[in-house]
Amino acid sequence: MDEQHRIRLIGGHDEETALFTLFDDGDVCRLRCEYRHKTVERTASDFFQALCDIRSLLAEDGVIPFCYGASLNVYPSGMARDMGQGLKAYKMTVGQHAKMSDLVETFASGPDVIPASVAAQERFFRDWLASPRS
């Protein structure tokens, strides 16, 4: 699977985008990001983790990709990471269980994306895990 996604960058110039290319290298997931005449690439056990690693680098340039994988309230389940390579994740609401209807594609975008840093997203996920659910 070699798949590409052009994603808008928040914090950059008007209409600035990055091109993300996904490579399935068997046991590992390789993600390449091309932006501002730069190319960065990371390999991880799933594409969500590779995206987080690249987001940390993009943050140094003050930009965040506008996609569900970089949204404050989105995080993949363990099964989505193990079985689905982190290509889908759940939109989470504190105090509620995630449902199948909450699944979104990691590299897709929508009007409900809340751009966030990797640290803020991980903090939200930990808070969601600790919250009592109805």
Secondary structure, 3 states (H helix, E strand, C coil): CEEEEEEEEECCCCCCEEEEEEEECCCCEEEEEEECCEEEEEEECCHHHHHHHHHHHHHHCCCEECCHHHECCEECCHHHHHCCCCCEEEECCCCCCCCHHHEEECCCCCCCCCECCHHHHHHHHHHHHHCCCC
